[in-house]
Amino acid sequence: MLLLPGALVLPLSALSAVDSVQFSDTFRRRVHVGTGVILPGANPQLTSEEGMHHIFANQKAVVHGN
C-alpha cells in the first residue's frame, strides 16, 4: 500500500512538467497580500473562475499601497 501513493504522484508530476509555468526572477520576493474564494455555483457567470485565488504583490506595490 505504501507504493500506491508514489505511483500516483509520478504520472501527475510528469504531466505538470509539460505545462510548466515560467516565473519571473523576482517572483520569490513577492508577498502574499490576499486570498479570494469563488464557491461553486455562486454565480453562473464565474463558473470558469471558481476556486481559490491568491494575490501576491511585489515590493513597489507593497510600499505604494499604504
C-alpha positions in Angstrom: 0.0 0.0 0.0 2.9 2.4 0.6 3.9 2.2 -3.1 0.5 3.3 -4.3 0.7 7.0 -3.4 4.2 7.2 -5.0 2.8 5.5 -8.2 0.1 8.1 -8.4 2.4 11.1 -7.9 4.9 10.2 -10.6 2.5 10.4 -13.6 1.0 13.7 -12.2 4.4 15.3 -11.8 5.3 14.2 -15.3 2.2 15.9 -16.7 2.8 19.1 -14.8 6.4 19.3 -16.2 5.0 19.5 -19.7 2.9 22.6 -18.9 5.4 24.3 -16.6 4.9 28.0 -15.8 7.7 30.5 -16.4 8.1 32.7 -13.3 10.0 36.0 -13.3 13.3 36.2 -11.4 11.7 38.4 -8.7 8.7 36.0 -8.1 10.2 34.6 -4.9 10.4 38.1 -3.4 6.7 38.8 -3.7 4.5 38.7 -0.6 1.0 37.2 -0.2 -1.5 40.0 0.3 -4.8 38.3 0.0 -6.9 35.3 -0.9 -10.3 35.2 -2.5 -12.7 32.2 -3.0 -15.4 31.8 -5.6 -17.6 29.0 -4.5 -19.0 26.5 -7.0 -22.5 27.6 -8.1 -22.2 31.0 -6.5 -22.5 32.8 -9.9 -23.1 31.2 -13.2 -21.0 33.8 -15.0 -18.0 32.9 -12.9 -18.0 29.2 -13.5 -14.6 29.2 -15.1 -13.2 31.2 -12.2 -14.4 29.0 -9.3 -11.8 28.1 -6.7 -9.2 29.8 -4.5 -7.3 32.8 -5.8 -4.1 34.0 -4.1 -2.9 37.6 -4.7 0.8 38.5 -4.5 2.4 41.9 -4.6 6.0 43.0 -5.5 7.9 45.5 -3.4 6.7 48.5 -5.3 3.1 47.6 -4.8 3.6 46.9 -1.1 5.4 50.3 -0.4 2.9 52.4 -2.5 -0.2 50.5 -1.3 -0.1 52.0 2.2 
